Amino acid sequence: MNSQQEDFNDQEGGDPPQDFTSCMFCGFHDPQWTENDLDVHYWKDCPLLISCPSCAQIVEIAGLPEHLLDECDAKDSYVSRSGDSFGGICRLAAGSQVLSSSAQLHVLSTVSVLGGGLR
């Protein structure tokens, strides 16, 4: 195979070019975005992403409890609680040093699920 064929195969069979003009989380689109602009959107503006309160990693709000319990550098500071307030279908993460009453757990579960006050 000659070099022209290899170049053509690389172009045809390679990964498609990345689209930096649309957010894959919220769907916002700006045709002028660059890769850096998209990163800034993820970090500052995307309504479906949040900065982890413990390690500052940007994660999906819906995945914050799993991040805190399984991936976060501070995962030892969190405990898993079932989402009784939500029919037991949610996995919640609460700071282990904070839990002293069911009222505090309810507040934490609401904040974890809704993402309120954490950004």
C-alpha positions in Angstrom: 0.0 0.0 0.0 1.4 3.4 -0.9 1.4 6.5 1.3 -1.5 8.1 -0.5 -3.7 5.0 0.1 -2.7 5.0 3.8 -3.5 8.7 4.1 -6.9 8.1 2.5 -7.6 5.1 4.8 -6.6 7.1 7.9 -9.1 9.9 6.8 -11.9 7.5 5.9 -11.5 4.9 8.7 -10.4 7.2 11.5 -12.5 8.8 14.2 -14.9 11.4 13.0 -13.8 15.0 13.8 -15.0 16.2 17.1 -17.7 18.8 17.3 -16.8 21.5 19.8 -19.8 23.7 18.9 -22.4 21.8 20.9 -22.6 20.7 24.6 -23.3 17.0 24.7 -25.0 17.4 28.1 -27.4 20.3 27.7 -27.5 20.6 23.9 -26.6 24.2 23.8 -25.0 25.1 20.5 -22.7 28.0 19.5 -21.2 27.7 16.0 -18.2 29.9 17.1 -17.1 27.7 20.0 -13.6 26.3 20.0 -12.5 23.4 22.2 -11.5 25.8 24.9 -14.9 27.6 24.7 -16.7 24.3 25.2 -14.5 23.5 28.2 -15.4 26.9 29.8 -19.1 26.1 29.1 -18.7 22.8 31.0 -16.9 24.5 33.8 -19.0 27.6 34.3 -22.3 27.5 32.4 -23.7 24.1 31.7 -26.9 23.6 33.8 -26.4 19.8 33.9 -22.9 19.8 35.3 -21.6 20.7 38.7 -18.2 21.1 40.4 -17.7 18.4 43.1 -17.8 20.2 46.5 -14.9 18.0 47.7 -12.5 17.6 44.7 -13.7 20.3 42.2 -14.0 17.8 39.4 -16.8 18.7 37.0 -19.5 15.9 37.0 -23.0 15.5 35.9 -25.5 16.5 38.6 -27.3 13.2 38.2 -24.0 11.4 38.8 -22.8 13.4 41.8 -23.8 10.8 44.5 -22.0 8.0 42.6 -19.0 10.3 42.1 -18.9 11.2 45.8 -19.2 7.6 46.9 -17.0 5.8 44.3 -14.6 8.1 42.4 -14.0 11.3 44.5 -10.6 11.7 46.3 -12.7 12.4 49.4 -15.0 9.3 49.0 -14.1 8.1 52.5 -15.9 11.2 53.8 -19.3 10.2 52.4 -21.7 7.5 53.3 -24.4 6.0 51.1 -28.1 6.3 52.1 -31.2 5.1 50.3 -33.5 7.7 49.0 -36.5 7.0 51.2 -37.9 10.4 50.4 -37.9 9.5 46.7 -39.4 6.0 47.0 -36.0 4.3 47.6 -34.9 4.7 44.0 -32.1 7.2 44.5 -28.6 6.5 45.7 -27.7 9.4 47.9 -24.4 10.6 49.3 -24.1 12.5 52.6 -21.1 13.7 54.5 -20.5 11.2 57.2 -19.6 13.9 59.7 -22.9 15.8 59.1 -25.5 13.1 59.6 -27.1 13.3 63.0 -30.8 13.5 62.3 -33.2 12.4 59.6 -34.0 16.1 58.9 -30.4 16.7 57.9 -30.5 13.7 55.7 -33.6 15.0 54.0 -32.0 18.3 53.3 -28.8 16.6 52.0 -30.8 14.3 49.8 -32.8 17.2 48.3 -29.6 19.1 47.6 -27.9 16.0 46.1 -30.8 15.2 43.8 -31.5 18.8 42.7 -28.0 20.0 42.7 -28.9 23.1 44.6 -26.4 25.2 46.4 -23.4 23.2 45.4 -22.0 25.2 42.5 
